[in-house]
Amino acid sequence: MKRTILEEACVIRSKNSGPYELTLDVMFRDRQAFERARAAGVFTPGLVSRLYGVSEADVLGVTWFEPANAVKMTLRRRVASGSPGDTDIYGAQQHAPLLSLEWEG
């Protein structure tokens, strides 16, 4: 069965993790949705690399956090927060590439 992130998650957000890193959080609706997503193996450094156009070396981690039914993905920012060329000083508008994500599971 095809799953979408919009059906499975209740929170999809991004935020700075310091001036040089961006964190993407996906909080799933319940434990079952969390386990389905984890079992599908879709949230990987390769996914983040493809969606954000960065190398896998720039993906600093993908962490599953069971108490919150969440996955956290951290990557290096292309431009430091607040420096010339930065278009989102808080990193709060960077989750959009995740919104069309689908997987089998």
N, C-alpha and C positions, 0 to 999 in steps of 0.2 A: 504494500500500500504506500502511495506517495504521501509524504508529510511535508508541510511547509513550516518555516520558522514562525510565521504569523499565527498559525494554528497551535503550535506547540509551546510557544513562549508567552509569558505575560509581561516581561520587561526585556527590551533590547536597547542597549545604550552604549555610549562611548564617553570617555573622559580622560583627561590627562592623568598620567601616572608620573608626575614630575615634569619638568620642562622638555625632556628629551624622549619621553615614551608616551604611548597611547594605549589605553586599555579598553577592550570591547567586552561587555558583559551580556550574557544571555541567561535569563532566569526562566526556567521552565514552569509551566502551569502546575505540575504535580510530579511526584516521584516517577510515575509511569512514563511521562513524556521525557523526563530527564534520562531515564534508563534507555528508552528507545533511541534517543539521540546519541547517547554514549555508545551503545551497541552498534549503531550505524557507522560509527567511525568517521563521520563527516567533518567534525571540527578538529582540524589538524593545522600544523604550520603551513602545509602546502595550500590549504584552502585560503588562509589569511594572505599568503604570498600572492596567489592568483587574484583574489578580490581587491587587494590594495596595491598591486603592482610593485611589490617589494621583493627582495630576495628572501629565501627561507632563513638565511642567516640573520635577517632583520626581525624575524619573529622570535621574540625572546621567551615565549612560553605559551602553552595551552594547559590550563589547570582546571580540573573538574572539582567542584566544591559541593560535596553531598549535603551538608547541612542547609544550604540555600537552594538546592536543586539547580545549580548554575554551572556554567563554564565561563572562564575568564581567559581571554587571549590578549597578550601584550606584544606590542611591536614598537620599534624605534620610529619616532616621528621624522619625517623628511626634513622638516624645518623646526627648529626649537620654538617652543611656545613664546609668542610675543616678539619674535625677531622679524626683520624685514622679510616679506614674502609669506608670512603666516596668515592663513585665511580663517582660522578658527582657534582663537587664543585659548579657549577652555577645552578644546577637543570634543565638545558636546554634540557636534553635528557629523561625526565620522562613522556612525553606525549604519548609514543608508545602504552600503553595498551588501550588508547581511540580509536586508529585508526581502529579497527575492529568492532566498535560499530554499531549495527543495532537496529531499532525499528519500530513498526507499527505506522503509522500516516499519 
